[in-house]
């Protein structure tokens, strides 16, 4: 087999593999590089097969790469591997954690060191909290001074 024929076959295979890898590495870069490699395979096809057969090879590669991309995008997500890599719900009904304004002015205990964030037990709930100013040691008594969205700001209670 001629070295240019081996180069042609290698470029075709690499191009399709890069297009397929686009599903796993989002961003479009691998797909663009894959189509560029298919373009290089087309040029190499003209060198290997001549102008008449090169035109046929070009048409076949353009149709095959487009069909491969469409098939990969529509068929692959329905396979068992594709289902494990994609979301099963569209999350249109999803909501963020509700604001916990009922915790304002409640007291609790720092479960972990808060420097500045950590875990506290407030109202028998383990919650992610943020110390207002300084480091707060684990086991210290704390008080909720502000609730903004899902951020719970606490201050150490000094006796």
Phi and psi in degrees as a GROMACS rama.xvg file:
@    title "Ramachandran Plot"
@    xaxis  label "Phi"
@    yaxis  label "Psi"
@TYPE xy
-66.0678  147.46  UNK-2
-60.8092  -35.5359  UNK-3
-70.8901  -30.1402  UNK-4
-68.7845  -38.4122  UNK-5
-64.8964  -41.5923  UNK-6
-61.4303  -43.927  UNK-7
-58.565  -50.7183  UNK-8
-62.678  -40.9845  UNK-9
-63.5559  -42.8361  UNK-10
-64.0189  -39.9599  UNK-11
-62.5603  -48.0507  UNK-12
-63.5659  -46.7682  UNK-13
-62.5686  -41.3458  UNK-14
-60.2737  -46.3263  UNK-15
-67.4995  -36.7901  UNK-16
-64.402  -40.1169  UNK-17
-66.6925  -39.3556  UNK-18
-64.0278  -40.9905  UNK-19
-66.4775  -36.8945  UNK-20
-67.2428  -18.1915  UNK-21
-58.0543  -30.0741  UNK-22
-64.8223  -35.967  UNK-23
-87.7926  -26.8303  UNK-24
-122.723  90.9936  UNK-25
-68.1132  161.621  UNK-26
130.008  -17.9384  UNK-27
89.1737  -13.7798  UNK-28
-67.2737  -46.4853  UNK-29
-65.1571  -36.9331  UNK-30
-63.7598  -43.3758  UNK-31
-63.4198  -44.8513  UNK-32
-63.8761  -39.2991  UNK-33
-60.3335  -44.7951  UNK-34
-67.8114  -32.3264  UNK-35
-66.3127  -39.4031  UNK-36
-67.1472  -38.1194  UNK-37
-61.6464  -38.774  UNK-38
-61.303  -41.3305  UNK-39
-65.5091  -34.7868  UNK-40
-66.0276  -36.1702  UNK-41
-63.3222  -45.4083  UNK-42
-61.1453  -44.6065  UNK-43
-64.3117  -34.1111  UNK-44
-61.7427  -38.1861  UNK-45
-64.1145  -37.1305  UNK-46
-69.1937  -43.4702  UNK-47
-73.3665  -45.5097  UNK-48
-101.916  -8.34837  UNK-49
87.1816  176.937  UNK-50
-71.3294  -39.8258  UNK-51
-70.549  -52.3954  UNK-52
-70.8514  -29.5492  UNK-53
-62.3886  -37.045  UNK-54
-65.1284  -40.5014  UNK-55
-65.5346  -44.2055  UNK-56
-61.2323  -41.8035  UNK-57
-60.4005  -48.438  UNK-58
-61.1755  -43.1692  UNK-59
-63.1669  -42.2353  UNK-60
-69.0329  -37.227  UNK-61
-65.2694  -47.2086  UNK-62
-65.4702  -42.8509  UNK-63
-66.1388  -42.3101  UNK-64
-69.0327  -39.1267  UNK-65
-65.1774  -44.9712  UNK-66
-63.692  -38.8648  UNK-67
-63.0723  -44.845  UNK-68
-63.4428  -46.3036  UNK-69
-64.5154  -45.4736  UNK-70
-61.1919  -41.4945  UNK-71
-64.5901  -38.4057  UNK-72
-76.8815  -30.4073  UNK-73
-98.4661  -32.5529  UNK-74
-91.2467  -43.5542  UNK-75
-55.7621  -43.8309  UNK-76
-61.8869  -17.5644  UNK-77
-89.1988  -9.71041  UNK-78
-79.0091  167.717  UNK-79
-64.5711  -38.1733  UNK-80
-67.6168  -43.852  UNK-81
-61.6222  -39.4007  UNK-82
-65.491  -34.1081  UNK-83
-74.2141  -19.2674  UNK-84
-98.4708  -7.02596  UNK-85
-119.207  160.684  UNK-86
-72.9533  142.507  UNK-87
-94.3558  -13.3854  UNK-88
-124.531  158.12  UNK-89
-93.3614  -9.41042  UNK-90
60.1129  27.9752  UNK-91
-66.2361  -29.0618  UNK-92
-92.9694  0.705365  UNK-93
-69.2917  145.21  UNK-94
-130.648  150.219  UNK-95
-71.999  163.371  UNK-96
-56.3631  134.772  UNK-97
-68.676  152.218  UNK-98
-64.4278  138.721  UNK-99
-103.672  55.6656  UNK-100
-65.8532  -19.0065  UNK-101
-67.8521  -13.7348  UNK-102
-82.2821  -11.7858  UNK-103
-55.7629  131.912  UNK-104
71.1388  5.28422  UNK-105
-82.2899  154.918  UNK-106
-108.167  156.772  UNK-107
-162.411  -164.227  UNK-108
-128.951  137.499  UNK-109
-72.7364  118.507  UNK-110
-80.2316  -35.3001  UNK-111
-123.382  169.565  UNK-112
-63.6898  136.276  UNK-113
-104.953  104.093  UNK-114
-140.093  67.0642  UNK-115
-89.5917  -13.5892  UNK-116
-106.728  160.333  UNK-117
175.366  -159.63  UNK-118
-111.038  138.745  UNK-119
-134.399  155.623  UNK-120
-105.279  110.846  UNK-121
-130.637  127.065  UNK-122
55.3392  43.0501  UNK-123
57.2223  30.4334  UNK-124
-126.397  135.907  UNK-125
-83.9565  119.726  UNK-126
-129.947  149.358  UNK-127
-78.9961  126.255  UNK-128
-131.838  166.807  UNK-129
-128.033  130.382  UNK-130
-70.8683  138.163  UNK-131
-66.0702  -46.5019  UNK-132
-124.771  -67.7331  UNK-133
-108.029  178.01  UNK-134
-64.7194  136.247  UNK-135
-122.188  125.499  UNK-136
-73.8303  151.411  UNK-137
-58.1981  138.905  UNK-138
90.1555  -6.30359  UNK-139
-75.9557  149.077  UNK-140
-77.1994  136.801  UNK-141
-132.461  164.043  UNK-142
-136.402  138.468  UNK-143
-77.0768  121.084  UNK-144
-106.547  -19.0323  UNK-145
-159.912  141.957  UNK-146
-127.893  117.717  UNK-147
-127.086  108.41  UNK-148
62.4668  -122.231  UNK-149
-101.847  11.6283  UNK-150
-93.0742  124.195  UNK-151
-112.006  113.272  UNK-152
-98.3711  128.554  UNK-153
-122.475  159.968  UNK-154
-131.037  143.438  UNK-155
-71.7553  137.553  UNK-156
-91.7297  122.991  UNK-157
-99.6316  136.969  UNK-158
